Amino acid sequence: LLRPILDDLLTRGQANRPARPWLGVFSAENNGEVIVMSVADGSPAEKAGIEAGDIILRFDGKAVEKSSDLPRIVTQIKPGTRATAQIWRKGATRDVTVVVEEMKEDDQPKSDRRKGGKAGASYGAPVPP
């Protein structure tokens, strides 16, 4: 079990895993819309200006029609890549540029690090190792 990652642990102090893309949006689905419930502090979403209450219509040119769409789209984007999020806010559509980042251990969702609420799922947070 340890043998495949032993060299990485000895030389780097951690397993060599592929980069995990991260957006830092906590959202919920309501009536066919994916609504941002909260945004993680310091996240790519926060840096881009995405706010609680925004409705995500498209991400990286792909429609976001249900809650499972956003994480699927985000995990296909290489960290460091710019992506456009089309959102609906206060009666208008806006395009927001987001730089998807690599998820670090410190980026793991914690309820006290979110803005705007405690409900929802962390989209852009891949399945833990």
N, C-alpha and C positions, 0 to 999 in steps of 0.2 A: 504493500500500500504506500509506503513512504519512498521506496526506491525511485519511482519516476521523478520525484521532485527533490530528492536529497541533494543533488549537485546545486540546484538553484538555492536551496535553503542555506547551504554552506557558503556559497559564493556571494549571494545577494541578500540573504537574510529573509527571503520570501519566495514563494513559488512564482515561477514565470507563467503568468496567465495572460490571455489576450485582454487588451484594454476593454473596459466596460463603459459604454457611453452613458451619460447622465444628463438629464434635463432639470430635475428637481421640482417637478410639478406634482402636486397632490390633487387629484380630481375625482369627480363622480359623474355618472351618467344619469341624465334626467330627461325624459321625453325625447330620446334620440339625440340629445346634445351632450357633449363632454364639457363639463363646467369645471373651471379651476376653483378648488376649494381653498387651497393655500399654496404658498411657494416657499421652498426651503431657503433659509438665510444663506447668502453667498453663492447661490446656485446659478447656473447659466440662465435659467428662466428669470430670476430676479435681476440679474445684470442686464437682460434684454428688455426689462420693463413689463413683463407679464405679471398680472395682478389677480388676486382672488376675485371671482365673479366673471372673469373673462371666459368666453366660450371659444374653444379651439375648433376651428372649421377645417383647416388643412395644416399639415406639417410636412415640410420638405416636398411640397407639391402634391402630396397624397391626402385624400379625404380622410377626415377623422369623424366617423359616424357612430362609433360605439367605443366604450371604454377600453376594449382590448386593442384598438387600432393604434393608439399613441405609443405604447411601449414597443409594439412590434416595429413601428416605423423608426423610433429613436434607436433601438438596438441595431439597426442596419446602417447607422451613420457612424463613420470613423470619428473618434474624439479629435477635436481641433477643427472640425468642419463647420462652416457656416450653413445654417438652414433657415428657411423662412417659415414663420408661424403666422398663419392667417387667423386672426381672432375677431370676435364680435364683442365690442365694448360700448356700452351706453348708446346703443342704436346705430353704430357705424362699424364697418369692417375696416380692420387695420392690418398691415403687414409688419411684422416685427422680426428683425434678424437676431438669431440666437446662435452662439458658438457652442456646440455640444462639447462637453468636457468629459474627461475620463473620471469615473467614479473612484474615489479613494475611500479608505475605511472610514475616515472622518465624515464622509458625505452620506453615510448610512442614515436613513430617516430616523429622526427622533422627534417626538411630539413637541418638545419644548424648542425646537429649532425651526418650526414652521410658522409662517405668517398667515393669518386669516382663518384659522380653524384647526380642528383636529381630525376631521372625517376625510375619507377618500383613500385612494391608493396612490402609491408613489410611481408615477409613470416615468420611464426612463431609468428605473432602478431594476437592473436585471436580477434574475434569480440568484440568491446568494450561493457561493461556492459550497 
